[in-house]
């Protein structure tokens, strides 16, 4: 995977634990938007784009978020979901599902290191870091990105 561009938009007044939004360009042909940099208990981490998980109403087949008690479309009472009964994972963690994500630990670590380096460069150098983002593969720069960061 060639991460050819990383655009970081640091928040001027961070909300809660959200520090920045990131847009990634892969191989100069594929864009991933709404990657987030979040301040967690163990420091910064990269959260991939996600959507709220939904279930369907048995009466009208309408989509409803998993904590809904009544259908948004027809108003029918919804049964409890398996999410409420599952063990080992907090309910908050099951409310969202990633839209895109790395499929290996090495890929995730590589992506996270490059994104966090670009975030650090954004904090240090401002808008200039948008054009000089580090690459995942350490290859020669392309499309305005630089391996030096």
C-alpha positions in Angstrom: 0.0 0.0 0.0 1.4 3.4 -1.0 0.0 6.1 1.2 0.7 9.0 -1.2 -0.9 11.8 0.7 -2.1 12.6 4.2 -4.1 15.7 4.9 -4.5 16.6 8.5 -7.0 19.2 9.7 -6.3 19.8 13.4 -9.1 21.2 15.4 -8.5 24.7 16.8 -10.7 24.0 19.8 -10.7 20.2 20.3 -14.1 18.7 21.2 -14.0 16.1 23.9 -11.1 13.7 22.8 -11.2 14.5 19.1 -8.0 16.2 18.0 -8.1 16.1 14.2 -9.7 14.9 11.0 -7.5 13.2 8.4 -7.9 12.5 4.7 -5.8 9.7 3.2 -4.9 9.1 -0.5 -3.9 5.5 -1.3 -1.8 4.9 -4.4 -2.8 8.3 -5.8 -6.2 6.8 -6.8 -8.3 6.1 -3.7 -9.3 8.6 -1.0 -10.4 7.8 2.6 -12.1 10.7 4.4 -13.1 11.2 8.0 -10.3 9.3 9.7 -10.1 10.8 13.2 -7.2 11.3 15.6 -8.5 10.8 19.1 -6.8 11.3 22.5 -7.4 8.2 24.5 -6.3 7.0 28.0 -3.0 5.6 26.5 -2.4 8.6 24.2 -3.3 9.4 20.6 -4.8 6.8 18.3 -6.3 6.7 14.8 -10.0 5.9 14.4 -11.1 4.8 11.0 -14.3 6.1 9.4 -17.4 4.4 10.8 -21.1 4.4 10.7 -23.7 3.7 13.3 -24.8 0.1 13.3 -28.4 -0.5 12.6 -31.1 -3.1 12.8 -34.3 -3.6 10.9 -37.8 -3.4 12.2 -39.8 -6.7 11.8 -43.0 -4.8 10.9 -41.8 -2.4 8.2 -38.1 -3.3 7.6 -37.1 0.2 8.4 -33.5 0.9 9.7 -33.1 1.9 13.3 -30.0 2.4 15.5 -29.3 -0.5 17.8 -30.4 1.2 21.0 -33.8 2.3 19.6 -36.9 1.0 21.4 -39.3 2.1 18.8 -39.1 2.1 15.0 -38.3 5.5 13.4 -40.6 4.7 10.4 -43.7 2.9 11.8 -43.4 3.4 15.6 -43.6 -0.3 16.4 -41.9 -1.4 19.6 -38.6 -3.1 18.8 -37.4 -6.2 20.6 -34.1 -6.2 22.6 -31.1 -6.7 20.4 -28.4 -9.3 20.6 -26.0 -6.4 21.3 -27.5 -5.9 24.7 -27.0 -9.6 25.5 -23.5 -10.1 24.1 -20.6 -10.5 26.6 -17.1 -9.2 26.7 -17.5 -6.0 24.7 -19.0 -2.7 26.0 -22.3 -1.7 24.3 -20.7 1.6 23.2 -18.0 -0.3 21.2 -20.7 -2.2 19.3 -22.8 0.8 18.2 -20.5 1.7 15.3 -18.8 -0.4 12.6 -15.8 0.6 10.6 -16.5 1.5 6.9 -12.8 0.9 5.9 -10.0 -0.5 8.0 -6.6 -2.2 7.7 -6.9 -6.0 7.7 -3.5 -6.8 9.4 -1.8 -5.6 12.5 1.2 -4.5 10.5 -0.9 -2.5 8.1 -2.7 -0.8 11.0 0.6 0.0 12.8 2.1 1.4 9.6 -0.9 3.5 8.9 -1.2 4.8 12.4 2.5 5.7 12.6 2.3 7.7 9.3 -0.9 9.5 10.3 0.4 10.4 13.8 3.6 11.7 12.3 1.6 13.9 9.9 -0.4 15.1 12.8 2.7 16.0 14.8 4.0 17.8 11.7 0.7 19.7 11.4 1.0 20.9 15.0 4.6 22.0 14.4 4.5 23.5 11.0 0.9 24.3 10.2 -0.5 24.1 6.6 2.9 23.2 5.1 2.7 19.7 6.5 -0.4 19.0 4.3 1.9 18.9 1.3 4.8 17.2 3.0 3.1 14.2 4.7 5.1 11.0 5.5 4.3 7.9 3.5 3.5 4.5 4.8 6.0 2.6 2.6 9.0 4.9 2.9 9.2 5.1 -0.9 10.1 8.1 -2.9 7.6 10.9 -2.6 4.8 11.5 -5.1 2.0 14.0 -5.6 3.5 16.4 -3.1 4.2 14.0 -0.3 7.6 13.6 1.2 9.2 10.6 3.0 11.1 13.0 5.3 7.9 14.5 6.8 
